[in-house]
Amino acid sequence: MATYDTGSLSARFGRQFVKLILVTTVIFLSLPVLLTFVSSFAAQWVGPLPSGFLTFTNWGDVIGGTGVGADVSVGSSLLYSAGLAVAGVVINICVGVPIAYAVARYDFWGRSWVNVFAILPLAPGIILGIAFLRAYPDLSTSGIALVIGYSLLKAPYMVMAVQSSFQSMELRRIEESSRSLGASWLRTFLTVIVPNAKEGIVAGSIICWTLAAAEFNFSYIVYSRGTPPLSIFLYNNITNASFLNAAAAVSVFFLLIALVTIALQLVGNQAAVRRL
């Protein structure tokens, strides 16, 4: 009776099977993004695939503001959303970094509860938006509400990213060494602790900025007038324009996110190289 060595079979085919699953998953997830980007340069789509390449008409309609919502261009919406997201990230850094440091460095009463509330999402965007409308009816119509909402919704990602960096450091030894050289606690924190956590801060900033710029639920509930956030601008173009124009609008967002992510990663890599 023939016997099979399951160990050798696993070693022979296990790695190939894992690679196949990984490649299939990557293709499955990236294909819609790639197809959307490619179709944004097509003149028409009446069959199974887009046709009439290469045209920039769809991009011109979105960027030039000649399509849906012609009174607002994608440039102004991009700048507005980018500014709101940056302001939210600044708040996340100013609040999230000290919280992450305190949880990673000190042992105090209620530490576990602070950690839980810091890393758990406060509320879904739509719930927080409704709460803002009820609690702050005047504030909710301004960009300030969007900034506060973005920072509250994305704060857990900043805390988790920075906390991971702090937990990989010997905080007590670093702090005691700096204090023994005459540095105050504040100077130690700002000039020694924080620079050593730049990778986590950059990673948290990338996540928070990306998610804030794309936040739709909270923006849809709170936004009322003026320049729309990018998510609302894209929603208007997607729901009221042709699919090819919608593909161009979504491609603009994809391109923006890619450029910002690359830029922030370069900043983080340069900081790491300088520290070495």
C-alpha positions in Angstrom: 0.0 0.0 0.0 1.5 3.3 -1.1 2.2 5.9 1.5 2.7 9.6 1.0 5.0 11.9 3.0 2.7 14.7 4.0 5.6 16.7 5.1 7.3 16.7 1.7 4.0 17.4 0.0 3.5 20.4 2.3 7.0 21.6 1.6 6.6 21.1 -2.1 3.2 22.6 -2.7 2.5 24.7 0.4 4.6 27.7 -0.6 3.2 27.7 -4.1 -0.3 27.5 -2.8 0.3 30.5 -0.5 1.8 32.5 -3.4 -1.2 31.6 -5.6 -3.6 32.8 -2.9 -1.6 36.0 -2.4 -1.4 36.8 -6.1 -5.0 36.1 -6.6 -6.0 38.3 -3.7 -3.8 41.2 -4.9 -5.2 40.9 -8.5 -8.8 40.7 -7.2 -8.4 43.8 -5.1 -6.4 45.9 -7.5 -8.3 45.1 -10.7 -11.3 47.4 -10.0 -8.9 50.3 -9.2 -6.8 49.7 -12.3 -9.9 49.3 -14.5 -11.4 52.5 -13.2 -8.2 54.4 -13.8 -7.8 53.1 -17.4 -11.5 53.7 -18.2 -11.1 57.4 -17.2 -9.1 57.9 -20.4 -11.7 56.2 -22.7 -14.2 57.9 -24.9 -17.0 55.4 -24.4 -17.9 52.2 -22.7 -20.7 50.3 -24.5 -19.3 46.8 -24.5 -17.5 44.6 -22.0 -14.5 46.9 -22.1 -14.0 50.7 -22.6 -12.9 51.9 -26.0 -11.8 55.1 -27.7 -8.4 55.6 -26.1 -6.7 58.0 -25.5 -8.8 61.0 -24.4 -8.5 63.5 -21.6 -12.0 64.8 -21.9 -13.3 63.1 -18.8 -10.3 64.4 -16.7 -10.9 67.9 -18.2 -14.5 67.8 -17.2 -13.6 67.0 -13.6 -10.5 69.1 -13.2 -11.8 72.1 -15.1 -15.2 72.1 -13.4 -17.2 71.8 -16.6 -19.0 68.7 -15.5 -21.3 68.2 -12.5 -21.0 71.0 -10.0 -19.4 73.3 -12.6 -19.2 76.1 -10.0 -16.6 74.2 -8.1 -13.5 72.7 -9.5 -11.7 69.6 -8.2 -8.7 71.8 -7.4 -10.5 73.9 -4.9 -12.2 70.9 -3.4 -8.8 69.1 -3.2 -7.2 72.0 -1.5 -10.1 72.5 0.9 -10.1 68.8 1.9 -6.3 68.6 2.1 -6.3 71.6 4.5 -9.1 70.1 6.7 -7.3 66.7 6.8 -4.0 68.3 7.7 -5.6 70.3 10.5 -7.1 67.1 11.8 -3.8 65.3 11.6 -2.1 68.2 13.6 -4.7 67.7 16.3 -4.2 64.0 16.3 -0.4 64.5 16.7 -0.8 67.0 19.5 -3.2 64.8 21.4 -2.5 61.3 20.3 1.3 61.3 20.8 1.2 62.3 24.5 -1.6 59.7 25.1 0.4 57.0 23.4 3.5 58.0 25.4 1.7 58.0 28.7 0.1 54.6 28.1 3.4 53.0 26.9 5.7 54.7 29.6 3.7 54.9 32.8 1.7 52.6 35.0 -1.2 54.5 36.5 -4.7 53.8 37.8 -7.1 53.5 34.9 -4.3 53.0 32.3 -6.1 50.0 30.7 -9.3 52.1 30.3 -7.4 55.0 28.8 -5.8 52.6 26.4 -9.1 51.1 25.4 -10.9 54.4 24.9 -7.9 55.8 23.0 -7.7 53.0 20.4 -11.4 52.3 20.0 -13.3 54.4 17.4 -15.4 57.0 19.2 -18.5 56.5 17.0 -19.4 55.9 13.3 -19.1 59.1 11.2 -22.8 59.3 10.6 -23.6 59.1 14.3 -21.0 61.7 15.2 -22.3 64.0 12.4 -25.8 63.8 13.8 -24.5 64.5 17.3 -22.7 67.6 16.0 -25.8 68.9 14.3 -27.8 68.5 17.5 -25.2 69.8 20.0 -23.5 72.5 17.9 -26.0 73.7 15.2 -24.0 76.9 14.5 -20.5 75.3 14.6 -21.6 72.3 12.4 -22.0 74.5 9.3 -18.3 75.5 9.3 -15.1 73.9 8.5 -14.2 73.7 12.2 -16.7 71.0 12.7 -15.2 68.9 9.9 -11.7 69.3 11.4 -12.9 68.3 14.9 -14.9 65.4 13.5 -12.0 64.2 11.3 -9.6 64.3 14.3 -12.0 62.4 16.6 -12.8 59.7 14.1 -9.2 59.1 13.1 -7.4 59.6 16.5 -7.3 55.8 17.3 -5.1 55.2 14.3 -2.6 57.8 15.4 -2.5 56.4 18.9 -2.0 52.8 17.8 0.7 53.7 15.3 2.7 55.9 17.7 2.1 53.5 20.6 3.7 50.7 18.7 6.8 52.8 18.2 7.0 53.8 21.9 6.6 50.1 23.0 9.6 49.1 20.9 11.8 51.7 22.7 13.3 51.6 26.2 11.6 54.7 27.2 12.6 54.6 30.9 16.3 54.2 30.0 16.2 56.9 27.3 14.4 59.4 29.6 16.7 58.8 32.5 19.8 59.2 30.3 18.6 62.5 29.0 17.6 63.8 32.4 21.0 62.8 33.8 22.6 65.1 31.2 20.5 68.1 32.5 17.6 68.1 30.0 14.2 68.9 31.4 11.3 66.4 31.0 9.7 68.6 28.3 13.0 68.9 26.4 13.5 65.2 26.7 10.1 64.5 25.3 10.3 66.9 22.4 13.9 66.5 21.3 14.6 62.8 22.2 11.4 60.8 22.6 9.4 62.2 19.8 12.2 62.1 17.1 12.8 58.5 17.9 9.1 57.8 17.2 9.0 59.5 13.8 8.3 56.3 11.9 5.1 55.7 13.9 4.1 59.4 13.7 4.6 59.4 9.9 2.7 56.1 9.6 -0.2 57.4 11.7 -0.2 60.7 9.8 -0.5 58.8 6.5 -3.4 56.7 7.8 -5.2 59.7 9.4 -4.8 62.0 6.5 -5.9 59.4 3.9 -9.0 58.4 5.9 -9.9 62.0 6.7 -9.6 63.2 3.1 -11.9 60.3 2.1 -14.3 60.6 5.0 -17.8 60.7 3.6 -20.4 59.8 6.2 -19.5 62.6 8.6 -18.9 65.1 5.8 -22.3 64.3 4.2 -24.1 64.9 7.4 -22.3 68.0 8.5 -21.5 69.8 5.2 -24.2 72.3 4.2 -22.7 75.1 2.0 -19.5 76.5 0.5 -16.7 74.6 -1.1 -17.5 70.9 -0.7 -15.0 68.4 0.8 -13.5 66.1 -1.7 -15.7 63.1 -0.7 -18.8 65.2 -1.4 -17.4 66.5 -4.7 -16.7 62.9 -5.8 -20.1 61.8 -4.7 -21.8 64.5 -6.8 -19.7 63.5 -9.8 -20.3 59.8 -9.3 -24.0 59.9 -8.8 -24.9 62.6 -11.4 -22.3 62.2 -14.1 -21.5 59.5 -16.6 -19.5 56.5 -15.5 -16.4 57.7 -17.4 -16.6 61.1 -15.7 -17.0 59.4 -12.4 -14.0 57.2 -13.2 -12.0 60.3 -13.8 -13.2 61.9 -10.5 -12.2 58.7 -8.5 -8.9 58.5 -10.4 -8.1 62.0 -9.2 -8.5 60.9 -5.6 -6.4 57.7 -6.2 -3.6 59.8 -7.6 -3.8 62.3 -4.8 -3.6 59.6 -2.1 -0.7 57.9 -3.8 1.3 61.2 -4.1 0.7 62.2 -0.5 1.5 58.7 0.8 4.8 58.6 -1.2 5.7 62.1 0.0 5.1 61.2 3.7 7.0 58.0 3.4 10.0 59.8 1.9 9.9 62.2 4.8 9.9 59.3 7.2 12.7 57.5 5.4 14.9 60.7 5.3 14.3 61.2 9.0 15.4 57.6 9.7 18.5 57.9 7.6 19.5 61.2 9.3 19.1 59.5 12.7 21.3 56.7 11.7 
